[in-house]
Amino acid sequence: MAFLAVPGPFDFDLTTERFRAFGVDRASLWHEGGLHRVVGGREVRIEAAPGGVDVEPLDAGTEPVVRAVLGLAFDLEPFYAWAADDELLAVVVPRLAGFRPSLSPDPFEMLVGAITSQQVSLFSALAIRNRLIERFGVQAREAWAFPTRERLAGAREEELVEVGFSWRKAEYVVGLARSELDLAALAGLPDGEVRARLVALRGIGEWTAEWFLARHLARPNAWPAGDLALRKAVAPLDVVAARVRFHPFENLSAHYLLLSQRVP
């Protein structure tokens, strides 16, 4: 295994908690103490090491994915210094020190996952997504490669319904796969333009667009105000007013508040 240094503070268990919280995730698989992802047909294992992580294999092809999964796009120190002056975060953040919000490395996978999660529990969404992966993806060793956009563009809506999607969500996913939107190009656009291009697609609303900004692009001001779990986490604050309160660290604040609800 090769070593990848991670800037401190860094807590591997908290950073990877979401891959264990809702059940087995075929595409981001927690297996025997390490996280497995398939990158370019190769299975990559990430496990904790002093000062960072051990990765096998680690090279130019896999490192960007590893860095995304470990949330290395986030600079935690300025956030920690700022959060110390907020009455709520001053309690939450020190307890979760070292947590780096994991990013979804692939924009298409992220959007399909968000569509799957609309109006259902995260446990149900994961079960449906796993069946989608097993039907249309490719297994490496332990983990599976998420179905490609091209593969799902060629699927029939009824095939997605067979694995648990509603007809409407099946139409959304196939429509996204067949759309002409260049998802990779969204990374070069400002937040407002990203939102506008995403919500122009059928089945993608403000909630999904905001999570795309948060969990794929790591935009600091992303704030998924429509998320029910986030509304609970900021209660009794109004979720819109909370967005102003947590500026300019809305994204990190949201992730820390959400994790605080799952980790006693």
RAMOJO-V706132 format. One line per field, one symbol per residue. phi: phi as a letter, one per 40 degrees, with the letter a starting at -180 (. if undefined). burial: + if it has 9 or more other ideal C-beta (glycine too) atoms within 8 Angstrom, else -. A space follows every 10 residues. Layout:
phi->???
burial->???
//
This chain:
phi->.bcbcbdcca bcccccdccb cbhcbccbcc afgabbbbbf gbcbbbbcad giacbacbac ccddcccccc gcccbcdccc cccccbdccc cccdcbdgcb dcbccbccdc cccccdccgb cccccccccc cccccbcbcc bccbccdccc ccccccdccc ccchccdccc cccccccccc ccccccccbc dcccdccccc ccgbbccccc ccccbbcfcc ccaccccccc dcccdccccc ccdcccccbd cccdcccccc ccbd
burial->--++-+---+ ++-++++-+- ----++++++ +--++++++- -++++++--- -++++--+-- -++-++++++ ++-+-+--++ -+++-+--++ -++--+++++ +++++-++++ ++++++-+-+ -+--++++++ +++++-+--+ --+++++--- +++-+-+-++ +-+-+---++ +++++++--- +----+---- +--++-+++- +-++-+++++ ++++++++++ +++++-+--+ +-++----+- -++--+--++ ++++++++++ +-+-
//
